[in-house]
Amino acid sequence: MGVVYIGDRAVGKTHLALALTKSKGNYVRVNLVNQNNQNIQANLLNLDGTIKPTKTIEKCSLNVEVKLPIGVSKISVDWIDSPGELFRRSWQFEHINEWQNFQEIVSKSAGIFLIVPPYREILQPHIDRENFITRQQWCNRFNRWVEFFINDCSQPRRIIICLNKADLINCDIEQEISLLSYLPHGSNLNWLQRHNYVINNYFQPVKSELEKINQSRSGLSVRCFITSIYHRNLLELPWIYLASYLDN
């Protein structure tokens, strides 16, 4: 049983996945199945590096290897790109086969890896905020994911939610890396403490919604992280967590 890798449109899923394949990491190694970086970039990226609009649900596979103290854990990942209209009833009705296939893949997964963008109010002052949605829009979009997790994800035991592009957030990124980084024999924080820290500092507007997901069924665990393609320690962290618990 594998993991599904999904997220909002133009949130950086492609760049995150490619960043994990391009450089040698400390604990995480990602391999594209039957594809290479050039193919992925040709299929999903424009020449200027921006994301091509996704009109249908598209899937490719990743193999993720995570080096843990007990050995190497291997995770099979279905990376799914979906249209921005995915949760509109009209789109689901017009693309009923695609929607049902998507639901089936998710329902059989052991974990969900969701990537979400930052919102305007937490960005650094010099960032062009017109390229980002407001906090209220962000909360509204997040609520659609919450409904999806509660109503359509009965199987996954772990849901990982990553606030991406942490390098754009108004914070001391080096301090956050130092605090949150994984060390196999003595990290500053355990997984629950990391989650609570990230929730209180970056997911506060949807804290009650996250509780709804956790309480929707017994045995489900939701954990939140911040990620950035420019900071490998943050990039690897959710995969290390996922491997640690899926191995149990």
C-alpha positions as CSV (number, residue, x, y, z in Angstrom):
1,M,0.0,0.0,0.0
2,G,1.5,3.3,-1.1
3,V,1.2,7.1,-0.7
4,V,-0.6,9.7,-2.8
5,Y,1.1,13.0,-3.4
6,I,-1.3,15.8,-4.2
7,G,-1.8,19.5,-3.8
8,D,-3.2,22.8,-5.0
9,R,-2.5,23.9,-8.5
10,A,0.8,25.8,-9.0
11,V,1.7,25.2,-5.3
12,G,5.2,23.7,-6.2
13,K,4.5,19.9,-6.2
14,T,6.6,19.5,-9.4
15,H,9.5,21.5,-8.1
16,L,9.4,19.8,-4.7
17,A,9.6,16.3,-6.3
18,L,12.3,17.3,-8.8
19,A,14.3,18.9,-6.0
20,L,14.4,15.6,-4.2
21,T,15.6,13.8,-7.3
22,K,18.3,16.3,-8.4
23,S,20.6,16.4,-5.4
24,K,22.0,14.0,-2.9
25,G,20.1,14.3,0.3
26,N,20.9,13.4,3.9
27,Y,18.2,10.8,4.4
28,V,15.8,10.8,1.5
29,R,16.3,9.7,-2.1
30,V,13.6,9.9,-4.8
31,N,13.5,8.0,-8.1
32,L,11.1,8.6,-10.9
33,V,9.5,5.4,-12.2
34,N,9.9,4.9,-16.0
35,Q,10.7,8.7,-16.4
36,N,13.5,11.1,-15.9
37,N,13.7,14.8,-14.9
38,Q,13.7,15.9,-18.5
39,N,10.5,14.0,-19.3
40,I,8.8,15.4,-16.2
41,Q,9.8,19.0,-17.0
42,A,8.7,18.6,-20.6
43,N,5.3,17.3,-19.5
44,L,4.6,19.6,-16.6
45,L,6.7,22.7,-17.0
46,N,6.7,25.5,-19.5
47,L,10.0,26.7,-21.0
48,D,10.2,29.5,-18.4
49,G,9.8,27.0,-15.5
50,T,6.2,27.8,-14.7
51,I,3.6,25.0,-14.3
52,K,1.5,24.1,-17.3
53,P,-2.3,24.2,-16.6
54,T,-3.6,20.7,-15.8
55,K,-6.8,19.9,-17.6
56,T,-7.2,16.3,-16.6
57,I,-6.0,14.1,-13.7
58,E,-2.5,13.0,-14.5
59,K,-0.5,10.4,-12.5
60,C,3.1,9.3,-12.4
61,S,5.0,7.2,-9.9
62,L,7.9,7.8,-7.5
63,N,10.0,5.5,-5.4
64,V,11.1,7.1,-2.2
65,E,13.9,5.6,-0.1
66,V,14.4,7.0,3.4
67,K,17.4,6.1,5.5
68,L,16.3,5.5,9.1
69,P,18.3,4.2,12.1
70,I,16.7,0.8,11.7
71,G,17.5,0.6,7.9
72,V,16.2,1.9,4.6
73,S,12.4,2.3,4.3
74,K,10.9,2.3,0.8
75,I,7.7,4.1,-0.1
76,S,5.7,3.7,-3.3
77,V,4.2,7.1,-4.3
78,D,1.4,8.0,-6.8
79,W,2.1,11.6,-7.7
80,I,-1.2,13.1,-9.0
81,D,-1.7,16.4,-10.7
82,S,-5.3,17.5,-10.9
83,P,-7.2,20.5,-12.4
84,G,-8.1,23.4,-10.1
85,E,-11.7,22.5,-10.7
86,L,-11.3,19.1,-9.1
87,F,-13.8,19.8,-6.2
88,R,-16.4,21.4,-8.3
89,R,-19.5,19.2,-8.7
90,S,-19.8,20.2,-12.3
91,W,-16.3,19.0,-13.1
92,Q,-16.8,15.7,-11.2
93,F,-20.1,15.1,-13.1
94,E,-18.5,15.8,-16.5
95,H,-15.4,13.7,-15.7
96,I,-17.0,11.0,-13.7
97,N,-14.5,8.2,-14.6
98,E,-11.5,10.4,-13.7
99,W,-13.1,11.4,-10.4
100,Q,-13.9,7.8,-9.5
101,N,-10.4,6.6,-10.4
102,F,-8.9,9.4,-8.3
103,Q,-11.1,8.4,-5.4
104,E,-10.2,4.8,-5.7
105,I,-6.4,5.5,-5.7
106,V,-6.8,7.7,-2.6
107,S,-9.0,5.2,-0.8
108,K,-6.4,2.5,-1.2
109,S,-3.4,4.5,0.0
110,A,-1.7,4.3,3.4
111,G,-0.9,8.0,3.5
112,I,-1.8,11.3,1.8
113,F,0.9,13.9,1.2
114,L,-0.8,17.3,0.6
115,I,1.1,20.4,-0.5
116,V,-0.5,23.9,0.1
117,P,0.8,27.4,-0.6
118,P,1.4,30.2,1.8
119,Y,-1.1,33.1,1.9
120,R,-0.5,36.8,1.6
121,E,-0.6,37.7,5.3
122,I,2.4,35.5,6.3
123,L,4.7,36.5,3.4
124,Q,7.9,38.6,3.7
125,P,7.2,42.3,3.2
126,H,9.1,42.5,-0.1
127,I,7.2,39.6,-1.8
128,D,4.7,40.5,-4.6
129,R,1.5,39.5,-2.8
130,E,-0.6,39.7,-5.9
131,N,0.7,36.2,-6.9
132,F,-0.8,34.7,-3.7
133,I,-4.3,34.3,-2.3
134,T,-5.5,36.0,0.8
135,R,-5.8,34.2,4.2
136,Q,-9.6,33.9,3.8
137,Q,-9.3,32.4,0.3
138,W,-6.6,30.1,1.6
139,C,-9.0,29.0,4.4
140,N,-11.8,28.4,2.0
141,R,-9.7,26.3,-0.2
142,F,-8.3,24.4,2.8
143,N,-11.9,23.6,3.8
144,R,-12.5,21.8,0.5
145,W,-9.5,19.5,1.3
146,V,-10.9,18.9,4.8
147,E,-14.2,17.8,3.4
148,F,-12.4,15.6,1.0
149,F,-10.3,14.0,3.7
150,I,-13.3,13.3,5.9
151,N,-15.7,12.1,3.2
152,D,-13.4,10.4,0.6
153,C,-10.3,9.2,2.5
154,S,-11.4,6.3,4.7
155,Q,-8.2,4.2,4.4
156,P,-5.1,6.4,4.9
157,R,-3.6,6.3,8.3
158,R,-1.4,9.3,7.9
159,I,-2.1,12.7,6.3
160,I,0.9,14.9,5.8
161,I,0.1,18.6,5.1
162,C,3.0,20.8,3.9
163,L,3.0,24.6,3.7
164,N,5.4,25.0,0.8
165,K,7.6,27.9,-0.2
166,A,8.7,28.5,3.4
167,D,11.6,30.6,2.1
168,L,9.0,33.3,1.3
169,I,7.4,33.3,4.7
170,N,8.1,36.1,7.1
171,C,10.2,34.1,9.6
172,D,13.8,33.4,10.5
173,I,14.2,30.4,8.2
174,E,17.6,29.4,9.5
175,Q,16.3,29.3,13.1
176,E,13.3,27.2,11.9
177,I,15.6,24.8,10.2
178,S,17.7,24.5,13.3
179,L,14.7,23.8,15.5
180,L,12.8,21.5,13.2
181,S,15.6,19.5,11.6
182,Y,15.8,15.7,12.0
183,L,18.7,14.1,13.8
184,P,18.5,10.3,14.2
185,H,20.0,10.4,17.7
186,G,18.6,13.4,19.4
187,S,16.6,16.0,17.5
188,N,15.5,19.2,19.3
189,L,11.8,18.2,19.0
190,N,9.9,15.0,18.6
191,W,7.3,14.6,15.8
192,L,4.4,15.7,17.9
193,Q,6.3,18.7,19.1
194,R,7.3,19.7,15.6
195,H,3.6,19.4,14.5
196,N,2.4,21.5,17.3
197,Y,5.0,24.2,16.7
198,V,4.1,24.3,13.0
199,I,0.4,24.4,13.7
200,N,0.7,27.2,16.2
201,N,3.0,29.3,14.0
202,Y,1.8,28.6,10.4
203,F,-1.6,26.8,10.4
204,Q,-3.4,28.8,13.2
205,P,-6.2,29.9,10.9
206,V,-7.3,26.3,10.2
207,K,-6.4,24.7,13.6
208,S,-10.0,23.8,14.3
209,E,-10.4,22.3,10.8
210,L,-7.3,20.1,11.3
211,E,-8.9,18.8,14.5
212,K,-12.0,17.8,12.5
213,I,-9.8,15.7,10.3
214,N,-8.1,14.0,13.2
215,Q,-11.4,13.3,15.0
216,S,-13.1,12.0,11.8
217,R,-12.1,8.4,12.6
218,S,-10.0,6.4,14.9
219,G,-6.4,5.7,14.1
220,L,-5.9,8.7,11.8
221,S,-3.0,11.0,12.3
222,V,-2.5,14.4,10.7
223,R,0.9,16.1,10.8
224,C,1.9,19.5,9.4
225,F,5.2,20.7,8.1
226,I,6.8,23.6,6.3
227,T,8.9,22.9,3.1
228,S,11.1,24.6,0.7
229,I,13.1,23.5,-2.4
230,Y,16.0,25.7,-1.1
231,H,16.3,24.0,2.2
232,R,16.9,20.2,2.1
233,N,16.4,19.7,5.8
234,L,12.9,21.0,5.6
235,L,12.3,19.2,2.3
236,E,13.1,15.8,3.7
237,L,11.4,16.1,7.0
238,P,7.8,15.0,6.1
239,W,9.2,12.0,4.2
240,I,11.3,10.9,7.2
241,Y,8.2,11.2,9.4
242,L,6.1,9.2,7.0
243,A,8.6,6.5,6.6
244,S,9.1,6.2,10.3
245,Y,5.4,5.5,10.9
246,L,4.5,3.5,7.8
247,D,7.2,1.1,8.8
248,N,5.5,0.5,12.2
